[in-house]
């Protein structure tokens, strides 16, 4: 059961750090290990994570065995640890609204708009939006009160 700390929403750039060692992995690992913390990811992240890890295999950063182990760990986390935020029509409408509100001023990619919309739909209280994408940090700070880049250091205190 979660305590009074904020929930966290991980976009794929943050989520991948849990399954492949890279800068910021220790921050995401500590966050995910704290069972009192609610961690949400979107359905989109399920597909994007597979894509990111398969790209790492193709580029020689992962072995096939490591890929399979990472995907098995993710499937277990998705089933038992993470709150998976569904992406439905309302999320697409919210993503379009975000593109209309912010896209003329800052670069906002399609899947990033969907991630932001899913994070907004994740529930209350408002989550800490976690991303390692510097461009997305810029947009997310316009939308969320708390944004965290795991490559910049430790998570906000709870």
Beta strands, then each sheet from edge to edge (+ up, - down):
strand 1: 8-10
strand 2: 39-42
strand 3: 83-85
strand 4: 128-130
strand 5: 147-148
sheet 1: 3+ 2+ 1+ 4+ 5+
end
